[in-house]
Amino acid sequence: MVYLKLIRRTTLAFGVLAAALAVDFVTKWLILNVVMAPPRTIEIAPFFNLTLGFNTGVSFGMFRELFVDSPLVLAGIKMVIVAGLLVWAIRTVKPMETISLGLIAGGATGNVLDRMRQGAVTDFLDFHVGSWHWPAFNMADTMITIGVVLLITGAFWPVGSMTPVQKLPSGARH
């Protein structure tokens, strides 16, 4: 029984990782090969554009100078983190935690593969207010964000918090 649960959690974690990775891969491929051929800014809404960019830093381009000459070092660090997230996802008893960790691991893996393949992460989602632009991001970043939100949300519902109320036989006292 324990092994069956372990197999289910492993399948769930890797399934969610694969789904997040697939969404990221397909959207980046479409952006690079179809939508942004040639590269340009496409206004979708007054607050949202599609704009092709390449991030050589960590999140939002931070620490760009540290890893610009050695993108594989950052990729290696992230893969160690992904491995840790997957171990956590498989060992937890909370399905929401397994799903959220799978999303985070899948998003991180998508960005690592970009970094290994081209030395930078492909970004294309550009939200803005007037001339102020949030740093461009991609679907891998979106999966990571959704995973973190689910992880935090799931922390408020501990396992077994919904225990059923037992009915006492009629005439019984407590």
matplotlib code that plots the C-alpha trace (Angstrom):
import matplotlib.pyplot as plt

x = [0.0, 2.8, 4.5, 1.3, 1.0, 4.6, 4.1, 1.0, 2.8, 5.8, 3.5, 1.6, 4.8, 6.4, 3.1, 2.7, 6.3, 5.9, 2.7, 4.3, 7.4, 5.3, 3.3, 6.6, 8.3, 5.3, 4.8, 8.5, 8.7, 5.6, 7.0, 10.5, 9.4, 6.0, 4.8, 8.1, 9.3, 10.5, 11.0, 8.7, 6.3, 2.7, 0.1, -2.5, -4.2, -3.5, -1.6, -0.1, 2.3, 4.2, 7.8, 10.8, 13.6, 16.4, 17.2, 20.8, 20.3, 18.3, 14.8, 13.9, 17.5, 19.1, 22.7, 23.1, 26.8, 27.5, 26.3, 26.7, 30.0, 28.9, 25.2, 25.7, 26.7, 23.3, 21.6, 23.4, 22.4, 18.7, 18.8, 20.0, 17.0, 14.7, 15.9, 15.2, 11.7, 10.9, 12.1, 9.8, 6.9, 7.2, 7.5, 4.7, 1.2, -0.6, -1.7, -1.8, 1.8, 2.8, 1.1, 2.5, 6.1, 5.7, 4.7, 7.7, 10.0, 8.5, 8.9, 12.4, 13.3, 11.9, 14.1, 17.2, 16.7, 16.5, 19.7, 21.5, 20.4, 20.9, 22.6, 19.6, 15.9, 13.3, 10.8, 7.9, 5.0, 5.2, 2.7, 2.8, 1.1, 1.8, 5.5, 6.3, 6.9, 7.1, 10.1, 9.1, 8.5, 7.4, 5.1, 7.8, 7.8, 4.0, 4.0, 6.5, 4.3, 1.2, 3.1, 4.3, 0.7, -0.7, 2.1, 1.4, -2.4, -2.1, -0.1, -3.3, -5.2, -3.3, -3.8, -6.7, -8.2, -11.5, -12.2, -15.8, -18.0, -19.0, -22.6, -23.3, -26.0, -29.3, -29.5, -25.7, -24.1, -20.7]
y = [0.0, 2.4, 1.7, 2.3, 5.7, 6.4, 5.4, 7.6, 10.6, 10.1, 9.7, 12.9, 14.9, 13.9, 14.2, 17.8, 18.5, 17.1, 19.1, 22.4, 21.7, 20.9, 24.2, 26.1, 24.4, 24.8, 28.5, 29.3, 27.4, 29.3, 32.7, 32.0, 30.3, 31.7, 34.8, 36.7, 36.0, 38.8, 40.0, 42.9, 44.1, 43.0, 44.9, 42.5, 44.9, 48.4, 46.7, 43.6, 43.1, 40.1, 41.2, 38.9, 39.1, 36.9, 36.8, 35.8, 36.5, 34.7, 36.0, 39.3, 39.5, 39.8, 38.7, 38.8, 39.7, 36.7, 34.1, 35.7, 33.9, 30.6, 29.9, 26.2, 27.0, 28.5, 25.7, 23.2, 25.0, 25.0, 21.3, 20.5, 22.6, 20.8, 17.4, 18.6, 19.8, 16.4, 14.5, 16.8, 16.3, 12.6, 12.4, 14.8, 13.3, 16.4, 16.1, 19.9, 20.1, 17.4, 19.4, 22.7, 21.3, 19.6, 23.0, 24.7, 21.9, 21.9, 25.7, 25.6, 22.8, 24.7, 27.7, 25.5, 23.8, 27.3, 28.4, 25.2, 25.4, 29.2, 30.7, 32.7, 32.2, 33.2, 35.8, 37.2, 38.2, 42.0, 43.5, 47.3, 50.4, 53.3, 53.4, 51.2, 47.6, 44.6, 42.5, 40.2, 36.6, 33.3, 30.4, 28.6, 31.6, 31.5, 27.8, 28.6, 31.4, 29.3, 26.5, 28.9, 30.3, 26.8, 25.7, 28.7, 28.2, 24.5, 25.3, 26.7, 23.3, 20.7, 17.0, 15.5, 18.8, 17.7, 14.8, 13.6, 14.1, 10.8, 10.5, 9.1, 6.5, 7.9, 8.2, 8.2, 10.9, 12.4]
z = [0.0, 0.9, -2.5, -4.4, -2.8, -3.6, -7.2, -7.4, -6.0, -8.3, -11.3, -10.3, -9.7, -13.0, -14.9, -13.7, -14.5, -18.0, -18.6, -17.4, -19.5, -22.6, -22.2, -21.8, -24.8, -27.2, -26.3, -26.7, -29.9, -31.3, -30.2, -31.7, -34.9, -35.8, -33.8, -33.6, -37.1, -37.6, -33.9, -33.0, -30.3, -30.7, -28.7, -27.4, -24.9, -23.6, -20.7, -22.4, -25.3, -26.8, -26.9, -27.5, -25.0, -23.7, -20.0, -19.1, -15.4, -12.7, -12.0, -13.7, -15.0, -11.5, -11.2, -14.9, -14.6, -12.5, -15.0, -18.4, -19.1, -17.5, -18.0, -17.4, -13.8, -13.2, -15.0, -12.8, -9.6, -10.8, -11.7, -8.1, -6.9, -9.2, -7.9, -4.4, -5.3, -6.9, -3.8, -1.7, -4.1, -3.9, -0.1, 0.8, 1.6, 0.3, -3.4, -3.8, -2.6, -5.1, -7.9, -6.9, -6.6, -10.0, -11.5, -10.0, -11.1, -14.6, -15.0, -13.7, -16.0, -19.0, -18.2, -17.6, -21.0, -22.6, -20.8, -21.8, -25.4, -26.1, -23.1, -22.1, -21.2, -23.9, -22.4, -24.3, -21.9, -21.3, -18.9, -18.4, -17.1, -19.3, -19.9, -16.8, -17.8, -15.5, -16.5, -19.4, -18.5, -20.1, -19.4, -17.3, -15.0, -14.9, -13.9, -11.1, -9.9, -9.9, -8.1, -5.4, -4.9, -4.7, -2.2, 0.0, -0.2, 0.5, 3.7, 5.2, 4.8, 6.7, 5.9, 7.8, 8.8, 7.3, 9.7, 9.6, 12.7, 14.3, 15.3, 18.7, 19.1, 20.2, 24.0, 24.4, 26.4, 26.1]

ax = plt.figure().add_subplot(projection="3d")
ax.plot(x, y, z, "-o")
ax.set_aspect("equal")
plt.show()
